[in-house]
C-alpha cells in the first residue's frame, strides 16, 4: 500500500517536472508577428510552468522522505 503511495508521488512529481521543463525550454511559437496576446500567453505559460516545477520537486522530495522514513523504520537497530 505504501509502495503505491510512494510510486504515485514519485511518478506524479516526475511528470510535473518533465512537462514543466518542456514548457519552459520550448515555449509555444507565435505564427504571425509577435502580437501582445501571444506574448502574454507565452509569458503566462512560463510562469505557470515554473510553479509546476516547484510542486513537482516537492512531490519527489515527499516521496523520498516517506521512503527513507519507512526504510529506517524497517531496518533492525544495532
N, C-alpha and C positions, 0 to 999 in steps of 0.2 A: 504494500500500500504506500509506504513512504518512498519506495523506489519510483513509483509512478509520479508522485508529487515532485520529487527532485528532477526526474526526467522531464516532466511537463514545464517546470520553471526554467530549466536549462534550455529546452527547445524553444520555448516562447521568447526567452531573452535573446537567444541566438538569432531567431528570426527577426526580432525587432532591430537588433544591431545590424544585420545584413541589409534589411530593407531601408533602414535609415542611412546607412553608408552609401547605398546605391543612389538614394535621392540627393545626398549631399555631393557626391562625386560626379554624378551625371544628371544634372537638372534638366527638366523638360525644355526642349527647344521652342523658340518662338518663330514660326514660319514667316509671317510678314515682318515688316520692320519692328524693331523693339517698341512695342506700344507700352503705355504706362500700365494697362491692365495686365498684360502678360508679365511684365517685370514685377508687378506687385504679387501676382500669384506665385511666381518662381521664388521670390524672397520669402513669402509666407510658407511655402513648402519646405524651404531650407530651415527656417526657424522651427517648424514642427518636427522635422527630422532630427534636429539637434536635441530637442526634448525627448524624442523617441529613443535616441541613443542612450540618454541618461537612464531612462526607465528600463531599457534592455540590459544595461550594465548592472543596474540594481537587482533585477531578477536573476541574472547569472551569479551575482555575489550572494544572494539569498540562498540559491540552490547549493552553492559551495559551502556556506555556513551550516546549513542543515546537514549536508553530507558529512562535514568534518565533526559536527556535534554527535551524530549517530555513530560515526566510526570510533570516536574517543569513548563513547559510552559502551560500545560493544567489545572493545579490546580489554583483555584481562589486565588488571593493575598489578604491578610488581611490588 
